[in-house]
Amino acid sequence: MNYSKEVEDMVCVAKGPNHGPAPIPEEGKWVKSKEITDISGLSHGVGWCAPQQGACKLTLNVKNGIIEEALIETLGCSGMTHSAAMAAEILTGKTILEALNTDLVCDAINVAMREIFKQLAYGRTQTAFSDDGLPIGAGLEDLGKGLRSQVGTMFGTKEKGVRYLEMAEGYILKLGLDKNNEVIGYKFVNLGKVMDAIKKGIDPKEAYEKNIGTYGRYAEAVKHIDPRQE
């Protein structure tokens, strides 16, 4: 260690109290985190690229500083989906410090990693007070039936009003309008369930028809429109 002449000439003053880091909640325990291996938890981070044309939600399940599970969900950019495919391979098995300093191909995913690192490092995790945290694979539960991301896609113009295109329930087939042309419900198809049924050998037409549902007062609508065509 090199010291400046000014420091070398200083009188040594003894250090008094040393309380160490404040404890943070981790998987049902209070931990004084000093090393990366002291960090455990499942959390989420959201990131965006510089032009903000796309975004990423990153979910990591970390055990003893190692990323054991990664869920990467992206939105708004076609190239980002391919970046997510690469990042999903890159992330697992790394420490969270390695991952923070790794090129995860897409800026939105890199920013999401930065944000989730802060969550984990400060103990602001989904599993902060859950004994032993969550098992590996718990991240998939965020996706629900058919393992598809929860996506909301809506469009609106001043001239023609709103169009619901995709909801948590699924792909929107029709909007139900009342006598004032206001939306009072919609009809949807759950594409995840449709694909699950087709893979089990059910006829595609039957699988499609069995997974159609409605929301709101759709049955009371006086007019039904295709939000993509009308």
N, C-alpha and C positions, 0 to 999 in steps of 0.2 A: 504494500500500500504506500503510495507516495503522498506526503504531506507538504503543504506550503511552509515556508520559513516562519510565517506568522503563527500558524497552528503549532508548529514544533516548539515555539518559544512560550506557548501558553501554559499556565498552571493547570494541572489535572484536577478537575472537580468530580468527586464521586457521584455516581448516579444513585438516586434514592429509590423511590417505589417503581416497580415494574409490574403492572397489573395484566399485561398481555392484551390480546384482542377481546372485544366484547363477544359474548356467546351469541350464536345465531341458531334459530330452530332448523333442525334437519331431521326429517323422517322420525319425528317423535322424540328427539334428543336435543339437548343444548350443547352445541359444539363450539369450542374456541378454535377457529380455523386458522392454521398457520401454513399449511401446505396444500397444494392442489388436491392431494389424496384425501384431505379432510372434508371435501365437498361431495355431498350426495343430494339427490332430489330430482323431481320431475317438474319441468316448467316450460313456459312458452316465451317466444320472442317474435316480434314483428319487425320486418325491415323493408326498405324501399331503395330503389336505385336512384342515381343522380337526376335523371330526367323525370323520375317519378311516374313512369309509364307502367310499372309493374310493382307488385308487392309479394312478400313471402311471410308465411307463418311457420315458425320452426318449433318443434316440440322435441325435447331431449329428455331421456331418462338416464341420469348419471348415478353411478355407484362408485364410491371411493375415488372420485375424480375422473373416472373413465366413462366415456359415452357408450352405453350399452344398447341404446335404442334411439333411432332418429326418425321423425316424421316431418317431411317437408311438403308444404302446400303452397303453390304459387298461383298468381292471378295476374292477368292482363298482358302477358308477354309470352309469345310462343317460344322464343329461345330460352326463356327462363325454365320451361318444363324440362328441357334437356340438361340444363345446368343442375336442376334438382336431382335428376337421375345420377349425375356424377357425384354430387355432394352427398347423396345418401350412402354411397360406397365409401367416400372419403372420411366422413365423420365418425362412423362407428369404430371403436377400438382406440380412438385418440383420447388424450386427456383434454379437458375443457380449455386448458391453456394452449395446447397444441392447436386445437380447432380454432381458437380465437386468432391465432397467427398463421392460419392456413388459407390459401386462396380457394374459396369455395365456388369458384367459377363465375358467379353472378353477384353483383354488388348488393342486390336486395337480400340475398342469402347471407352474405358477409355481415351486413348491418343487423340482420336478425340474430346472427351468432353473437354479435357485440351486445345486443340488448338482453339476450337470454343469459349471457355470462354475468351481467350485472344482477339479474334476478337470482341466479344460483349463488353468487359470491356474497350477497347480502341476506340470503335466507328467505327471500320472498318467493317461495315456490308453492306449487299446488300441494306438495306432500310435506310441508313444513311440520305439521303436527300429526302426521299419520305414522304409526309405528311401523318401522322397516320400509316405509315408502310404498311404492306400487311395483308389482312384478313386471319383468321385461315383457313388452307386448301391450301394456296398458295404453300406450299412445294410440293404438288402433281404435280404441273405444270411442275416441273423439269423432270417428268417421261414421259410426252407425251402420245400419243394414246396407249391405252391398259394398261397404268400404269406399264410399265416395265422400269427397270434401263437402262441408256445408257451404254452399255458394248461394249468394243472392245477386241476381242480375235484373236491374230495373232500368227503364228508359223513359224519358218524358220530354215533351216539347210544349212550349206555350200554346202553339197553334192547335195541337191534336191531343194534348193530355198525356196521361201516364200509360205505360205498358209494363206489366209484370212478365218477366221472361223465365226466371228460375227462382224457386224458393227452397227452403230447407226440405219441404215435402217432395219436391221434384221439379221436373220440366213442366212449365205451364202450357197447357193445351188451349184453354179458353178463359176469357175473362167474362164474368157475369155483371151486367149493367142494369141499374134500375131505370125507372121512367125518366129520371133526370140525367141519364147517361153517366152516373157515378158508379164506381166499382163497388160491388157488395160481396163478391166471392170469386173463386176461380176453380177450374178443373185442372188437375195435374196427373202426370204419370211418374211413378218412382222408377227411374232407369236402373238403379242398383238392383232392386228386386226383380225387375224384368230380366236383366242379364243373369241373375242367379237362377231364375226359373228356366231360362233357355238352356243354360249349362246343365241343368238336371234332366233335359230331354223334353221339356214342355214345348209345344208348338209356339213359335214366336207370336202369332196373332193372339192365341189364348193367354200367353204370358203378358202381353201388352194390355189386353182388356181386363185381366184380373188385378192389375196393379194401378188402375185408374181410380182416383178419388177426388173429392171436392172439399173446399174449405169455405167457411163463412155462410152467407145466405145465397149460395149459388143457385139453389133450386127455385128461389123466388125471383130470379132475374127475368126481366122482360126481353133482354137481348143478350146474345152471346157472341163474342168476337174472338178471332184468332189474333193474339197480340203481335204476331210476326207478319201477318198478311193484311190485316184490316186496320 
